[in-house]
Each structure stands twice: as C-alpha cells, then as structure tokens.
Amino acid sequence: MASKFKKKDKVIIIAGKEKGKVSEITSIIRKSNRVILSGVNLIKKSVKPSKLEPDGGIVQREASLHISNISHIDSKTGFRSKVGFKLLQDGKKARYIKKTGQLIDNEKS
C-alpha cells in the first residue's frame, strides 16, 4: 500500500501549538495514524533507571502528532501542497505534487 507520507519527507505543521514549524518525519505509526517529527512537539517524561537510561530522571523527547495536522512542502516554492499518485511509463506508482506536477523522489534507495 502506498502512502502520502514517508520517512524523511519535509512537512509543515498546520494545526496545534507548533503550527507553522517545518520539520522532517523521523517515524510513522500507521496503526494510529500518527507521525513523529524531528525537534518538534517536545515533551518531558519522567523515566525510571534502566539499562537504556542508567540515571533515570526527566527526559525530553518528541511526542507524536496526528497525520491530519501536517502537510507536505513543495521544495521549489516552499509552500504547503497536496500529494497525489500517478503511474509512470514503467508501470510504477509514484507520488507527485498536484500543483506543480513535480515527482517526489524520496523513495528508499
């Protein structure tokens, strides 16, 4: 199944306390339609000492945002844009920006 959002896509936040900030997707939680963006929506969480966090204490980390609160950014214009799908000559499905028709080439390589 193809998705409009993939890791390392540049997105802008369109709703919430972080509205207007530009970031990059670090991970996607498909089950609950949420994404984690780098350096945005930071929370403080109290953590008990463990193997991963030997000292414990208060840790700052990125919380998830609902996928409806983000939008793609067109790399040429810098404005937010809608994404569609089209079939290429070789039969592959590709994402493109609807306004300009430019292909999004962030495919995994």
Summary of the structure (lengths in Angstrom):
residues: 109
radius of gyration: 16.9
end to end distance: 17.9
largest distance: 55.7
contacts: 262
relative contact order: 0.21
helix: 3%
strand: 43%
